Amino acid sequence: MLLQAEISKDGTIQNLQLLSGHPMLAPAAIEAVKQWRYKPYLLNGEPVAVETQVDVIFSLSGG
């Protein structure tokens, strides 16, 4: 599953969108990625927002 996201100046995820993947798995991936926090990207020592793509891989575990 591939998502497009913006990492804000404070490291939170903003503007999360599905680029590709199974639509039934999208809500779970989006909810998980929304909780992630990144170290802000610095440009000349100042935090800036950046766009990135996030690849979420689902796996089934047998039980």
Secondary structure as UniProt FT lines:
FT   STRAND          2..7
FT   TURN            9..10
FT   STRAND          12..20
FT   TURN            23..25
FT   HELIX           26..34
FT   STRAND          41..43
FT   TURN            44..45
FT   STRAND          46..48
FT   STRAND          50..55
//
